[in-house]
Amino acid sequence: MDLLTRLATRRARAMVLAAVAAALLAAVLGAPVAGRLTGGNPDFVTPGSGSVLADHRIQQATGVHADGGVIALVDTGTPVTDPRAHAEAGKLARLMASDPHHAFARVSGFDQGKDPALVSKDGRLGLVVGEFRAGAGDHYQDAVKRLLHLTAGDRYVRLGGSEVVGEQVVGTVQHDLERAELAAFPVLFVLSLWIFRSLVASALPLVIGGLNVVLTLLGMRIVDHFTPLSIFSLNLVTALGLGLAIDYSLLIVSRFRSELALDPDVSRAIAVTLHTAGRTILFSSLTVSAAMAALFVFRQRFLYSMAVGGLLVAVSALLVALLVLPALLRLLGRHLDFLAPRRLHRALEKPESTDGGWFRLARGVMRRAPLVAVGASAFLILLGLPFARAQFTTVGPGSLPGSASSRAVDDTLRARFPADPLEAVQVVVSAGPAAAPRVEALRDRIARLPGAAAVSAPVRLDGGTWLIQAAPRAPGLSAQSRQLVKDIRDLPAPGPTAPTASGPTTSGPTAPAPIAPGHIAVGGQSATFVDLEASLLARLPVAAAIVFLTSMLVLLLMTGSAVLPLKAVVMNLLTLAATFGVLTAVFQHGHGAGLFGTSGQGALDATQPVLLFAMVFGLSTDYGVFLLARIKEARDSGVGEREAVALGLGRTGRVVTAAALLFCVALGALATSRIVFIKELGLGTALGVLLDATVVRALLVPSLMALLGRWNWWAPAPLRWVYERYGLREGASRTPQEAGALRVAADEP
């Protein structure tokens, strides 16, 4: 902090010019990353799983991608035998066949009369299915974009299928993100103006936030060069980047103003601000970084991309807040409140009477500590009860708004066709031609399973691979369909009959292990989801342990207490439970879903609790650091236990509330998205932050600290030694004048 102080006070102009140059460079090099990132079904696939193995084996044997391709629904208002319907089918087939990259391996349509499943039960709707060539790579997306463009004006055709779902999800997310940013920025500026009471000061958080976002985009561009990242991480980068920058700016600026109110020496104010608020921001960034880094344990591209984005955002926010913002404050000095109306010209964190509202609240809570602690805890537990019966799903057509063509195609397939080809469970058997009787027996056993509606005859894809397709009785991704996948996997294999070498093969370090002779692999969307759930559950304990232990270590190094970190973990879990409970009530059961432009989906997206666990836990610890830092500062100055709590809450109450309000706007803007799982992310994060900044920080923290008294600061001897040896304590390098100024600021009345 001494080094940062010297840079800010002696090299302020150079630091600001360097920041401007870095921002321009990052904007030029980092902004194009939005066009490079991809998204869709591959983001939620579990590498090395049974479903991936099955899909890969089908592609090896047939040369056709196993995702089902593009499903075009033809509805001319006439029976499918009408010449107009046949003309539409022929036009679609020609469009697919003329793809410039030859992305389609084969096209089948209802007009060919070979597959009755391509005709609706009433004979008035038909399907044309274009299956992608295996190994076409990025050309899948190009082909889908081309088809969507060429059929945009055709009122008889709607496109669906997994690749179309992915393309429309990505397009909708990008459009919604731009709209959310345009809506959030004016609101954030108006709120900042109301909070900071100065036009200049209120612009600082948005300037710092913009710099944070562009620097993070540059970092993502670099990382994406080495490993592909999901485009969905851009939502997190933008919202979290703005939110953290606003939080840190508010903390720095409010402390700077408070110090200027004690002494007009700008250099002294920056020094004390960095040794107090700067240190708090360092701890805060460590907790958020650790929480987001825990997502690296998951194998899905969606989650590790969020880990990359969150980690880059937290580190960038720390650097910008401690390097650039103090230099800006040094240049602005006492002109920080320039252009502020005289009647609103009031320092946000000016030392106030200890009779203020936040002081009275803290003392009132501590007088009734047992009642408040029990009541606040019961309230959070009550909110969390619906989560006990939560159901889960994954990204699919149901995640899109009703206006999306793939959503309409999916709804029509479920309602009017014998079966949805995308919902078929694909059973891949590795066996030679001589195993035909045993493969047929396996097909009979699958047909007798309670979740199977219809099972196709085995088809030999090549000399060593058979395919059996089972249509589930219940919709895909439902609990019954997932159980069918598990039941099939539990069936005995048909026996070890060595396959003959035939068909295309793949070798090299990236190729999945082959299916052992006589064994089966199960694929399809339900199997993919089963593997996703199993992978998340298996790795969640490791991620949780990383989050818990790193958060506790950071709080130990900051406070020297073993009790406060444990208490913080418990309170964060209560916040998470309440957040998940509300999300379950809204998005699964539909209570109040209309307020967010959606309806009950019957389930939560399976990745959202994992992502929200990391984000809300990290941000909750973040606000806890803000409060505990001021409580410890007051206590270290010689103030009594209860009065230190009152001073800590009194001095941070407005700051934490204002920061939470701005953060809720920045992240809550994502709840306006038309994609359901993005809505869940926006509402969940905003709600978690709001609950933590109000119920937890204003009620639970002071009440529990009052009940525990001096035991709040207890630690066993080994942990006390760790704190004494490695703990980061403010005040070690302060001048006597600075230390005296802090004591004056925290003195009891």
VEXKEBA-778609 format. One line per 10 residues: number of its first residue (from 1); for each residue x, y, z of C-alpha. Coordinates in nm, 2 decimals. Layout:
NUM) X/Y/Z  ...
//
This chain:
1) 0.00/0.00/0.00  0.29/0.23/0.06  0.41/0.17/-0.30  0.06/0.23/-0.44  0.04/0.55/-0.23  0.37/0.67/-0.38  0.25/0.59/-0.74  -0.09/0.77/-0.68  0.06/1.08/-0.52  0.38/1.12/-0.72
11) 0.30/0.97/-1.06  -0.07/1.04/-1.08  -0.07/1.19/-1.43  0.14/0.91/-1.57  -0.08/0.65/-1.41  -0.40/0.81/-1.57  -0.23/0.84/-1.91  -0.12/0.48/-1.89  -0.48/0.38/-1.80  -0.62/0.57/-2.10
21) -0.37/0.40/-2.33  -0.45/0.06/-2.19  -0.82/0.12/-2.23  -0.78/0.21/-2.60  -0.56/-0.09/-2.66  -0.80/-0.32/-2.48  -1.10/-0.18/-2.66  -0.94/-0.23/-3.00  -0.80/-0.58/-2.93  -1.06/-0.71/-2.68
31) -1.39/-0.59/-2.82  -1.38/-0.84/-3.12  -1.39/-1.13/-2.87  -1.77/-1.11/-2.88  -1.77/-1.22/-3.24  -1.51/-1.50/-3.17  -1.69/-1.68/-2.89  -1.94/-1.95/-2.95  -2.22/-2.10/-2.76  -2.50/-2.36/-2.75
41) -2.52/-2.73/-2.67  -2.14/-2.79/-2.67  -2.11/-2.56/-2.37  -2.31/-2.81/-2.15  -2.16/-3.13/-2.27  -1.95/-3.34/-2.03  -1.62/-3.44/-2.19  -1.54/-3.81/-2.18  -1.89/-3.91/-2.06  -2.10/-4.20/-2.19
51) -2.32/-3.98/-2.40  -2.02/-3.82/-2.57  -1.87/-4.16/-2.64  -2.20/-4.28/-2.80  -2.23/-3.97/-3.02  -1.86/-4.00/-3.12  -1.91/-4.37/-3.22  -2.22/-4.29/-3.43  -2.02/-4.02/-3.61  -1.73/-4.26/-3.67
61) -1.95/-4.53/-3.81  -2.18/-4.31/-4.03  -1.99/-3.99/-4.10  -2.30/-3.80/-3.98  -2.31/-3.57/-3.67  -2.52/-3.73/-3.40  -2.70/-3.41/-3.28  -3.00/-3.46/-3.52  -2.92/-3.17/-3.75  -3.17/-2.91/-3.87
71) -3.54/-3.00/-3.84  -3.75/-2.79/-4.08  -4.13/-2.78/-4.01  -4.34/-2.73/-4.32  -4.70/-2.61/-4.28  -4.87/-2.49/-4.60  -5.22/-2.52/-4.45  -5.28/-2.81/-4.68  -5.22/-3.19/-4.64  -4.86/-3.30/-4.69
81) -4.96/-3.47/-5.02  -5.04/-3.13/-5.17  -4.80/-3.01/-5.44  -4.74/-2.68/-5.25  -4.61/-2.89/-4.95  -4.39/-3.09/-5.18  -4.25/-2.78/-5.35  -4.15/-2.64/-5.01  -3.98/-2.96/-4.91  -3.79/-2.97/-5.24
91) -3.68/-2.60/-5.20  -3.55/-2.68/-4.85  -3.36/-2.98/-4.97  -3.20/-2.78/-5.25  -3.10/-2.50/-5.00  -2.93/-2.76/-4.77  -2.76/-2.94/-5.06  -2.62/-2.61/-5.20  -2.45/-2.52/-4.87  -2.11/-2.36/-4.98
101) -1.92/-2.56/-4.71  -2.11/-2.89/-4.78  -2.21/-2.90/-4.41  -2.50/-3.14/-4.47  -2.43/-3.51/-4.51  -2.78/-3.61/-4.60  -3.13/-3.47/-4.63  -3.46/-3.66/-4.57  -3.81/-3.52/-4.61  -4.17/-3.62/-4.58
111) -4.21/-3.58/-4.96  -3.99/-3.89/-5.01  -4.25/-4.11/-4.83  -3.99/-4.33/-4.66  -4.04/-4.23/-4.30  -4.39/-4.19/-4.16  -4.24/-4.02/-3.85  -4.18/-3.72/-4.07  -4.56/-3.66/-4.11  -4.78/-3.53/-3.83
121) -5.06/-3.74/-3.69  -5.32/-3.54/-3.88  -5.13/-3.55/-4.20  -5.11/-3.17/-4.24  -4.75/-3.10/-4.12  -4.43/-3.24/-4.26  -4.06/-3.24/-4.16  -3.74/-3.20/-4.36  -3.43/-3.31/-4.17  -3.08/-3.21/-4.27
131) -2.81/-3.40/-4.09  -2.47/-3.25/-4.06  -2.15/-3.41/-4.19  -1.92/-3.52/-3.91  -1.61/-3.30/-3.88  -1.77/-3.00/-4.05  -1.66/-2.80/-3.74  -1.76/-2.43/-3.73  -1.95/-2.47/-4.06  -2.25/-2.60/-3.86
141) -2.32/-2.25/-3.74  -2.25/-2.09/-4.08  -2.50/-2.34/-4.24  -2.76/-2.26/-3.97  -2.72/-1.89/-4.01  -2.75/-1.92/-4.39  -3.07/-2.12/-4.36  -3.23/-1.89/-4.10  -3.15/-1.60/-4.33  -3.28/-1.76/-4.65
151) -3.61/-1.89/-4.49  -3.67/-1.57/-4.28  -3.95/-1.45/-4.52  -4.10/-1.80/-4.58  -4.43/-1.82/-4.39  -4.46/-2.19/-4.45  -4.13/-2.29/-4.29  -3.99/-2.28/-3.94  -3.65/-2.42/-3.84  -3.57/-2.62/-3.53
161) -3.32/-2.87/-3.40  -3.03/-2.85/-3.16  -2.80/-2.64/-3.37  -3.08/-2.39/-3.44  -3.16/-2.38/-3.07  -2.79/-2.30/-3.00  -2.78/-2.03/-3.27  -3.10/-1.86/-3.15  -2.99/-1.88/-2.78  -2.66/-1.71/-2.87
171) -2.83/-1.44/-3.09  -3.09/-1.37/-2.82  -2.83/-1.35/-2.55  -2.62/-1.10/-2.75  -2.92/-0.88/-2.83  -3.05/-0.89/-2.47  -2.71/-0.81/-2.33  -2.69/-0.49/-2.55  -3.04/-0.40/-2.44  -2.96/-0.46/-2.07
181) -2.65/-0.24/-2.09  -2.84/0.04/-2.26  -3.11/0.02/-1.99  -2.87/-0.02/-1.70  -2.62/0.26/-1.77  -2.87/0.55/-1.74  -3.02/0.40/-1.42  -2.67/0.35/-1.27  -2.57/0.70/-1.35  -2.88/0.85/-1.19
191) -2.84/0.64/-0.88  -2.47/0.73/-0.86  -2.56/1.09/-0.89  -2.81/1.06/-0.60  -2.56/0.86/-0.39  -2.24/1.07/-0.46  -2.42/1.41/-0.48  -2.17/1.52/-0.75  -2.16/1.50/-1.13  -1.79/1.43/-1.13
201) -1.79/1.18/-0.85  -2.09/0.99/-0.99  -1.91/0.95/-1.32  -1.61/0.78/-1.16  -1.78/0.43/-1.10  -1.90/0.41/-1.46  -1.56/0.52/-1.59  -1.38/0.26/-1.37  -1.64/0.00/-1.46  -1.60/0.06/-1.83
211) -1.22/0.03/-1.80  -1.26/-0.29/-1.60  -1.49/-0.45/-1.86  -1.26/-0.37/-2.16  -0.95/-0.49/-1.98  -1.13/-0.82/-1.90  -1.24/-0.86/-2.26  -0.88/-0.83/-2.37  -0.79/-1.10/-2.11  -1.07/-1.32/-2.25
221) -0.94/-1.27/-2.61  -0.60/-1.39/-2.50  -0.74/-1.70/-2.31  -0.97/-1.78/-2.60  -0.67/-1.81/-2.83  -0.56/-2.11/-2.63  -0.89/-2.27/-2.52  -1.24/-2.20/-2.65  -1.47/-2.00/-2.42  -1.84/-1.97/-2.40
231) -2.01/-1.66/-2.53  -2.24/-1.68/-2.22  -1.95/-1.56/-2.01  -1.99/-1.21/-2.16  -2.30/-1.16/-1.96  -2.11/-1.23/-1.64  -1.81/-1.01/-1.75  -2.02/-0.71/-1.82  -2.25/-0.73/-1.52  -1.99/-0.84/-1.26
241) -1.73/-0.60/-1.41  -1.96/-0.30/-1.36  -2.08/-0.43/-1.02  -1.74/-0.48/-0.87  -1.60/-0.16/-1.01  -1.90/0.03/-0.86  -1.85/-0.14/-0.52  -1.48/-0.06/-0.51  -1.52/0.29/-0.64  -1.79/0.36/-0.38
251) -1.57/0.23/-0.10  -1.26/0.42/-0.21  -1.44/0.75/-0.29  -1.64/0.75/0.03  -1.33/0.69/0.25  -1.14/0.95/0.06  -1.41/1.21/0.13  -1.42/1.11/0.49  -1.05/1.16/0.53  -1.07/1.50/0.35
261) -1.33/1.60/0.60  -1.08/1.54/0.88  -0.78/1.70/0.70  -0.77/1.88/0.36  -0.43/1.73/0.28  -0.51/1.52/-0.04  -0.19/1.31/-0.02  -0.27/1.21/0.34  -0.63/1.13/0.25  -0.51/0.90/-0.04
271) -0.25/0.73/0.19  -0.51/0.66/0.46  -0.77/0.55/0.21  -0.54/0.30/0.05  -0.43/0.16/0.39  -0.79/0.11/0.50  -1.04/0.09/0.21  -0.76/-0.03/-0.03  -0.67/-0.32/0.21  -1.04/-0.41/0.23
281) -1.07/-0.42/-0.15  -0.77/-0.65/-0.16  -0.94/-0.89/0.07  -1.27/-0.86/-0.12  -1.10/-0.93/-0.45  -0.93/-1.24/-0.30  -1.27/-1.38/-0.19  -1.44/-1.32/-0.52  -1.15/-1.45/-0.71  -1.13/-1.77/-0.50
291) -1.51/-1.83/-0.54  -1.50/-1.79/-0.92  -1.18/-1.99/-0.95  -1.36/-2.29/-0.78  -1.56/-2.33/-1.10  -1.25/-2.46/-1.27  -1.31/-2.80/-1.11  -1.61/-2.85/-1.35  -1.55/-2.99/-1.69  -1.83/-2.81/-1.89
301) -1.72/-2.52/-2.11  -2.00/-2.31/-1.98  -1.88/-2.32/-1.62  -1.50/-2.30/-1.68  -1.57/-2.01/-1.91  -1.75/-1.84/-1.62  -1.45/-1.92/-1.40  -1.22/-1.75/-1.65  -1.44/-1.44/-1.69  -1.51/-1.41/-1.31
311) -1.14/-1.44/-1.22  -1.03/-1.19/-1.48  -1.30/-0.95/-1.37  -1.20/-0.97/-1.00  -0.83/-0.92/-1.07  -0.89/-0.64/-1.32  -1.13/-0.46/-1.07  -0.86/-0.48/-0.80  -0.59/-0.34/-1.02  -0.81/-0.06/-1.16
321) -0.94/0.03/-0.81  -0.60/0.05/-0.65  -0.39/0.18/-0.94  -0.61/0.41/-1.15  -0.88/0.54/-0.91  -0.64/0.68/-0.65  -0.44/0.86/-0.92  -0.77/1.01/-1.05  -0.86/1.12/-0.70  -0.51/1.28/-0.66
331) -0.57/1.48/-0.98  -0.92/1.58/-0.88  -0.84/1.65/-0.52  -1.09/1.87/-0.36  -1.25/1.93/-0.70  -1.41/1.59/-0.67  -1.74/1.76/-0.58  -1.72/2.00/-0.87  -2.06/2.07/-1.03  -2.24/1.95/-0.73
341) -2.55/2.15/-0.64  -2.49/2.34/-0.31  -2.80/2.19/-0.15  -2.68/1.84/-0.23  -2.31/1.91/-0.16  -2.27/1.66/0.12  -1.99/1.40/0.16  -2.12/1.05/0.14  -1.91/0.93/0.43  -1.86/1.25/0.62
351) -1.82/1.17/0.99  -2.17/1.18/1.14  -2.33/1.19/1.47  -2.34/0.85/1.64  -2.72/0.92/1.68  -2.76/0.85/1.30  -3.01/0.59/1.17  -2.76/0.31/1.11  -2.61/0.36/1.46  -2.95/0.35/1.61
361) -3.04/0.03/1.41  -2.72/-0.14/1.52  -2.78/-0.06/1.89  -3.14/-0.16/1.87  -3.05/-0.49/1.71  -2.79/-0.57/1.97  -3.04/-0.49/2.25  -3.27/-0.76/2.12  -2.99/-0.98/1.98  -3.15/-1.33/2.05
371) -3.49/-1.23/1.90  -3.33/-1.07/1.59  -3.09/-1.36/1.53  -3.36/-1.62/1.55  -3.61/-1.42/1.35  -3.37/-1.33/1.07  -3.24/-1.69/1.04  -3.60/-1.83/1.04  -3.69/-1.58/0.76  -3.40/-1.69/0.54
381) -3.48/-2.06/0.61  -3.84/-2.01/0.53  -3.75/-1.85/0.19  -3.52/-2.15/0.12  -3.78/-2.42/0.18  -3.90/-2.45/-0.18  -3.55/-2.55/-0.29  -3.58/-2.88/-0.10  -3.80/-3.00/-0.38  -3.62/-2.84/-0.68
391) -3.61/-3.01/-1.02  -3.35/-2.95/-1.28  -3.32/-2.92/-1.66  -3.07/-2.79/-1.91  -3.07/-2.55/-2.20  -3.31/-2.64/-2.48  -3.59/-2.50/-2.68  -3.79/-2.43/-2.36  -3.52/-2.18/-2.26  -3.62/-1.96/-2.56
401) -3.91/-1.72/-2.59  -4.22/-1.84/-2.77  -4.14/-1.62/-3.07  -3.82/-1.83/-3.15  -3.88/-2.08/-3.44  -3.70/-2.36/-3.26  -3.93/-2.32/-2.96  -4.23/-2.34/-3.19  -4.10/-2.64/-3.38  -4.03/-2.82/-3.05
411) -4.38/-2.75/-2.91  -4.54/-2.87/-3.24  -4.33/-3.19/-3.25  -4.45/-3.27/-2.89  -4.81/-3.20/-2.96  -4.88/-3.32/-3.32  -4.61/-3.58/-3.42  -4.57/-3.94/-3.32  -4.23/-3.87/-3.17  -3.98/-3.59/-3.14
421) -3.66/-3.72/-3.32  -3.44/-3.51/-3.08  -3.58/-3.70/-2.78  -3.48/-4.05/-2.89  -3.24/-4.23/-2.66  -2.96/-4.37/-2.87  -2.81/-4.70/-2.77  -2.48/-4.78/-2.94  -2.36/-5.14/-2.92  -2.01/-5.24/-3.01
431) -2.04/-5.59/-3.16  -1.97/-5.78/-3.48  -2.23/-5.91/-3.73  -2.24/-6.25/-3.55  -2.39/-6.08/-3.24  -2.72/-5.99/-3.41  -2.93/-6.23/-3.20  -2.79/-6.09/-2.87  -2.83/-5.73/-2.99  -3.20/-5.82/-3.08
441) -3.24/-5.96/-2.73  -3.11/-5.64/-2.59  -3.36/-5.45/-2.79  -3.64/-5.66/-2.64  -3.52/-5.59/-2.29  -3.52/-5.22/-2.36  -3.87/-5.24/-2.50  -3.99/-5.39/-2.17  -3.85/-5.10/-1.96  -4.14/-4.89/-1.82
451) -4.00/-4.56/-1.96  -3.98/-4.68/-2.32  -4.27/-4.61/-2.56  -4.13/-4.76/-2.88  -3.79/-4.92/-2.96  -3.66/-4.95/-3.32  -3.50/-5.26/-3.46  -3.12/-5.27/-3.43  -2.95/-5.11/-3.73  -2.59/-5.21/-3.81
461) -2.40/-4.89/-3.88  -2.08/-5.05/-3.98  -1.90/-5.38/-3.93  -1.87/-5.34/-3.55  -2.14/-5.09/-3.44  -2.52/-5.13/-3.39  -2.77/-4.86/-3.31  -3.10/-4.90/-3.13  -3.33/-4.60/-3.08  -3.58/-4.58/-2.79
471) -3.85/-4.33/-2.79  -3.93/-4.23/-2.42  -4.29/-4.22/-2.29  -4.23/-3.88/-2.12  -4.08/-3.57/-2.28  -3.70/-3.55/-2.31  -3.51/-3.42/-2.01  -3.80/-3.52/-1.78  -3.73/-3.74/-1.47  -3.89/-4.04/-1.65
481) -3.67/-4.00/-1.96  -3.36/-3.96/-1.74  -3.46/-4.28/-1.55  -3.49/-4.46/-1.89  -3.13/-4.37/-1.97  -3.02/-4.51/-1.63  -3.22/-4.83/-1.67  -3.07/-4.89/-2.01  -2.72/-4.84/-1.88  -2.80/-5.09/-1.60
491) -2.89/-5.37/-1.85  -2.64/-5.64/-1.91  -2.43/-5.60/-2.22  -2.50/-5.84/-2.51  -2.17/-6.02/-2.47  -1.81/-5.98/-2.59  -1.82/-6.03/-2.96  -1.52/-5.86/-3.12  -1.62/-5.60/-3.38  -1.47/-5.61/-3.73
501) -1.27/-5.32/-3.84  -1.49/-5.11/-4.07  -1.60/-4.76/-4.11  -1.41/-4.43/-4.04  -1.19/-4.42/-3.73  -1.04/-4.15/-3.53  -0.71/-4.16/-3.35  -0.50/-3.92/-3.15  -0.51/-3.77/-2.80  -0.84/-3.59/-2.85
511) -1.04/-3.90/-2.96  -1.26/-4.06/-2.69  -1.18/-4.41/-2.58  -1.36/-4.67/-2.80  -1.65/-4.88/-2.67  -1.52/-5.21/-2.55  -1.64/-5.51/-2.75  -1.98/-5.62/-2.63  -2.04/-5.30/-2.43  -2.30/-5.03/-2.49
521) -2.30/-4.65/-2.47  -2.62/-4.44/-2.44  -2.65/-4.10/-2.61  -2.91/-3.84/-2.69  -3.02/-3.53/-2.51  -3.16/-3.71/-2.20  -2.83/-3.91/-2.17  -2.63/-3.59/-2.21  -2.83/-3.43/-1.92  -2.79/-3.74/-1.70
531) -2.41/-3.71/-1.75  -2.42/-3.34/-1.68  -2.60/-3.39/-1.35  -2.37/-3.67/-1.25  -2.06/-3.46/-1.33  -2.19/-3.15/-1.14  -2.28/-3.36/-0.83  -1.95/-3.54/-0.83  -1.74/-3.22/-0.84  -1.96/-2.99/-0.64
541) -1.81/-3.10/-0.30  -1.46/-3.01/-0.42  -1.57/-2.67/-0.55  -1.76/-2.61/-0.22  -1.45/-2.70/-0.02  -1.23/-2.46/-0.22  -1.48/-2.18/-0.17  -1.53/-2.25/0.20  -1.16/-2.29/0.28  -1.03/-1.99/0.08
551) -1.30/-1.76/0.22  -1.22/-1.87/0.57  -0.85/-1.83/0.51  -0.89/-1.47/0.37  -1.11/-1.37/0.67  -0.87/-1.53/0.91  -0.58/-1.33/0.76  -0.79/-1.02/0.78  -0.94/-1.05/1.13  -0.72/-1.30/1.31
561) -1.04/-1.48/1.42  -1.15/-1.84/1.36  -1.50/-1.77/1.48  -1.59/-1.49/1.23  -1.49/-1.70/0.92  -1.71/-1.99/1.04  -2.00/-1.76/1.11  -1.96/-1.60/0.77  -1.98/-1.94/0.60  -2.30/-2.02/0.79
571) -2.46/-1.68/0.71  -2.36/-1.72/0.34  -2.52/-2.06/0.33  -2.84/-1.91/0.47  -2.83/-1.64/0.20  -2.78/-1.91/-0.07  -3.06/-2.12/0.06  -3.30/-1.82/0.05  -3.19/-1.73/-0.30  -3.23/-2.08/-0.44
581) -3.57/-2.11/-0.27  -3.70/-1.79/-0.43  -3.57/-1.90/-0.77  -3.74/-2.24/-0.73  -4.07/-2.07/-0.65  -4.05/-1.83/-0.94  -3.90/-2.04/-1.23  -4.01/-2.39/-1.13  -4.35/-2.32/-0.98  -4.43/-2.00/-1.16
591) -4.51/-1.78/-0.86  -4.45/-1.42/-0.98  -4.28/-1.54/-1.30  -4.50/-1.31/-1.50  -4.32/-1.02/-1.34  -4.01/-1.14/-1.53  -4.17/-1.21/-1.86  -4.18/-1.58/-1.83  -4.39/-1.87/-1.68  -4.31/-2.16/-1.46
601) -4.06/-2.39/-1.64  -4.11/-2.69/-1.40  -3.74/-2.69/-1.32  -3.43/-2.48/-1.27  -3.13/-2.49/-1.51  -2.89/-2.74/-1.36  -2.58/-2.52/-1.40  -2.73/-2.21/-1.23  -2.72/-2.33/-0.86  -2.35/-2.41/-0.92
611) -2.27/-2.08/-1.08  -2.48/-1.88/-0.82  -2.32/-2.07/-0.54  -1.98/-1.94/-0.64  -2.10/-1.59/-0.72  -2.34/-1.53/-0.43  -2.09/-1.68/-0.18  -1.81/-1.47/-0.31  -2.01/-1.15/-0.31  -2.16/-1.22/0.03
621) -1.81/-1.26/0.17  -1.73/-0.94/-0.02  -1.98/-0.73/0.17  -1.89/-0.91/0.50  -1.53/-0.79/0.44  -1.65/-0.43/0.41  -1.83/-0.45/0.74  -1.58/-0.65/0.94  -1.30/-0.43/0.83  -1.46/-0.12/0.98
631) -1.56/-0.31/1.30  -1.20/-0.44/1.34  -1.07/-0.09/1.27  -1.29/0.06/1.55  -1.20/-0.23/1.79  -0.83/-0.19/1.73  -0.85/0.17/1.81  -0.97/0.08/2.16  -1.34/0.10/2.13  -1.56/-0.15/2.32
641) -1.70/-0.47/2.16  -2.06/-0.35/2.11  -1.97/0.01/2.02  -1.72/-0.12/1.76  -2.01/-0.31/1.60  -2.23/0.00/1.61  -1.95/0.21/1.46  -1.87/-0.05/1.19  -2.24/-0.07/1.08  -2.29/0.30/1.12
651) -1.99/0.39/0.91  -2.06/0.13/0.64  -2.44/0.11/0.64  -2.49/0.37/0.37  -2.19/0.25/0.17  -2.29/-0.12/0.17  -2.66/-0.04/0.10  -2.57/0.20/-0.19  -2.32/-0.05/-0.33  -2.58/-0.33/-0.31
661) -2.84/-0.12/-0.48  -2.60/-0.03/-0.77  -2.49/-0.39/-0.79  -2.85/-0.52/-0.81  -2.91/-0.28/-1.10  -2.59/-0.40/-1.28  -2.66/-0.77/-1.24  -3.04/-0.75/-1.21  -3.05/-0.61/-1.56  -2.98/-0.97/-1.68
671) -3.32/-1.07/-1.55  -3.47/-0.88/-1.85  -3.32/-1.13/-2.09  -3.56/-1.35/-2.28  -3.35/-1.66/-2.21  -3.47/-1.83/-1.90  -3.13/-1.94/-1.75  -2.99/-1.58/-1.80  -3.30/-1.46/-1.61  -3.22/-1.70/-1.33
681) -2.86/-1.57/-1.32  -2.96/-1.21/-1.30  -3.24/-1.25/-1.05  -3.04/-1.49/-0.84  -2.74/-1.27/-0.81  -2.93/-0.95/-0.74  -3.15/-1.13/-0.48  -2.85/-1.28/-0.31  -2.67/-0.94/-0.29  -2.99/-0.77/-0.16
691) -3.06/-1.03/0.11  -2.69/-1.02/0.22  -2.68/-0.64/0.24  -3.00/-0.61/0.43  -3.11/-0.91/0.64  -2.75/-1.05/0.69  -2.54/-0.74/0.73  -2.80/-0.52/0.91  -2.96/-0.79/1.14  -2.77/-1.12/1.16
701) -2.41/-0.98/1.18  -2.47/-0.73/1.47  -2.70/-0.96/1.66  -2.46/-1.26/1.65  -2.16/-1.04/1.73  -2.35/-0.90/2.03  -2.43/-1.26/2.15  -2.07/-1.38/2.11  -1.89/-1.07/2.24  -1.52/-1.13/2.28
711) -1.56/-1.48/2.15  -1.60/-1.33/1.80  -1.22/-1.28/1.80  -1.11/-1.62/1.93  -0.87/-1.84/1.74  -0.66/-2.14/1.85  -0.29/-2.08/1.90  -0.18/-2.23/1.56  -0.42/-2.00/1.37  -0.33/-1.70/1.58
721) 0.03/-1.77/1.49  -0.06/-1.78/1.12  -0.23/-1.44/1.16  0.06/-1.29/1.35  0.30/-1.42/1.09  0.11/-1.37/0.76  -0.20/-1.16/0.84  -0.24/-0.83/0.65  -0.30/-0.57/0.91  -0.36/-0.20/0.84
731) -0.16/0.06/1.03  0.18/-0.11/1.02  0.32/0.16/0.79  0.11/0.46/0.89  0.25/0.78/1.01  0.15/0.88/1.37  -0.07/1.16/1.22  -0.26/0.91/1.00  -0.31/0.67/1.29  -0.43/0.96/1.51
741) -0.67/1.06/1.23  -0.82/0.71/1.23  -0.86/0.71/1.61  -1.05/1.04/1.59  -1.28/0.90/1.32  -1.37/0.59/1.53  -1.38/0.74/1.88  -1.69/0.69/2.09  -1.90/1.00/2.16
//
